[in-house]
């Protein structure tokens, strides 16, 4: 017979797992949450195959000595940057899906991702194969950009503001755990046989089909009224492929414009270091597939689930600007540790930096997906998300390639690879610090102007469920 102490201990141990059960979610959110839980479980297996950091490590190792080193470094930069610069297409997806059922549109994009994941299996390990692989990765990330853009609209309709970060946080925890596990599997099998990717990728694509089927059962609450509002909205409020619509949205909401400016500076710093870190781990620390993937992807993704609930509680209680004044400094600390590790040639510090990145990514994944909702009117959620991810795409296109160019340029000037990488890391740290200070300034500015209560969510952001 169990003692009360034993029962309590079992409940504590089981809580991290039982907290995912649909019964723990708000009543009206349970059905959709259940479908999204299954969809996330299986589709994340395919997402792990096109995760930029892991694939950067795979490409750097698999094509080392096969392709020209400078070309290889640039391709690594492109693949790592693909999840971000693919967001330049967000306005295309927002415009094409305007007034159309969002779940069906997401399903079509998910299917495209799985086809591209399966196609990787036939890519040859040649210079041309390197370009083919890069094309598959970029195309897959373009499709995922559409999924992310439209998913925010679904979340806004289905989950109330007071619980949205908690619900989506659970999905983020599940996704990060599966992607981390996928990375470890890829690294281990690629260390065993470089051709194992010809089996791994098709298997992930097949399993991902279950995720598509599960997501097709998601129902958008009040979808008809949302679609009518999209169609009936003023012309300047509709998603547009025309970049001028970005200017129109930002001009109409000056606080959001300032937020996007500091996000651009801060995010540029965060996007400069990953390709250089992949190069450094291979050329300076001589790590193989598994070691590189653990630092770049798996360890941060294992850490993320531990901290997502903490960040979710903070984001549920404060405006995203206030959230960023706290969260951004964790990224500064992580990048500072990478800089020290590169200077000192200390691999243990790289692992510690990877842990800090996991803590930072935990908050980042929530704020990235939900932060714009603290600014956007309900019928403009896709438009605001479109502005956000498009500007993220611009810096995603520029920052990693700028980092690789700076690294190569310093090398041609006679600087050692170790010093060149440390110099690029220093630039990225400086940008992150500048952005973090900008968030603090904006927080004070918005609070002083009484434009929004930064200590709690605005009532206008709550979703009313009848």
NORLIN-V338865 format. One record per backbone hydrogen bond with DSSP energy under -1.0 kcal/mol. NH is the residue of the N-H (numbers start at 1). CO is the residue of the C=O. If there is no record, write none. Layout:
nh:co
NH:CO
NH:CO
This chain:
nh:co
7:3
8:4
9:5
10:6
11:7
12:8
13:9
14:10
15:11
17:14
18:14
19:15
20:17
21:18
24:21
25:22
29:26
33:29
34:30
35:31
36:32
37:33
38:34
39:35
40:36
41:37
42:38
43:39
44:40
47:43
48:44
49:46
50:47
55:51
56:52
57:53
58:54
59:55
60:56
61:57
62:58
63:59
66:63
67:63
72:68
73:69
74:70
75:71
76:72
77:73
78:74
79:75
80:76
81:77
82:78
84:81
85:81
86:82
87:84
88:85
89:86
90:87
93:89
94:90
95:91
96:92
97:93
100:97
105:101
106:102
107:103
108:104
109:105
110:106
111:107
112:108
113:109
114:110
115:111
116:112
117:113
118:114
119:115
121:118
122:119
123:120
126:124
130:126
131:127
132:128
133:129
134:130
135:131
136:132
137:133
138:134
139:135
140:136
141:137
142:138
143:139
144:140
145:141
146:142
147:143
148:144
149:145
150:146
151:147
152:148
154:150
155:151
156:152
157:153
158:154
159:155
163:160
164:160
167:163
168:164
169:165
170:166
171:167
172:168
173:169
174:170
175:171
176:172
177:173
178:174
179:175
180:176
181:177
182:178
183:179
184:180
185:181
186:182
187:183
188:184
189:185
190:186
191:187
192:188
193:189
196:193
198:195
199:196
200:196
201:197
203:199
204:200
205:201
206:202
207:203
208:204
209:206
210:207
212:208
213:209
214:210
215:211
216:212
217:214
218:215
223:220
226:222
227:223
228:224
229:225
230:226
231:227
232:228
237:234
238:235
245:242
246:243
248:244
249:245
250:246
251:247
252:248
253:249
257:253
258:254
259:255
260:256
261:257
262:258
263:259
264:260
265:261
266:262
267:263
268:264
269:265
270:266
271:267
277:273
278:274
279:275
280:276
281:277
282:278
283:279
284:280
285:280
287:281
292:288
293:289
294:290
295:291
296:292
297:293
298:293
299:294
301:297
302:298
303:299
304:300
306:303
307:304
308:304
311:307
312:308
313:309
314:310
315:311
316:312
318:314
319:454
323:319
324:320
325:321
326:323
327:323
328:324
330:327
332:328
333:329
334:330
335:331
336:332
337:333
338:334
339:335
340:336
341:337
342:338
343:339
344:340
345:341
346:341
350:346
351:347
352:348
353:349
354:350
355:351
356:352
357:353
358:354
359:355
360:356
361:357
362:358
363:359
364:360
365:361
367:363
368:364
369:365
370:366
371:367
373:370
374:371
375:372
376:372
380:377
381:378
384:380
385:381
386:382
387:383
388:384
389:385
390:386
391:387
392:388
393:389
394:390
395:391
396:392
397:393
398:394
399:395
402:398
403:399
404:400
405:401
406:402
407:403
408:404
409:405
410:406
411:407
412:408
413:409
414:411
415:410
420:416
421:417
422:418
423:419
424:420
425:421
426:422
427:423
428:424
429:425
430:426
431:427
432:428
433:429
434:430
435:431
436:432
437:433
438:434
439:435
440:436
441:437
442:438
443:439
444:440
445:441
446:442
447:443
448:444
449:445
451:446
456:453
461:458
462:459
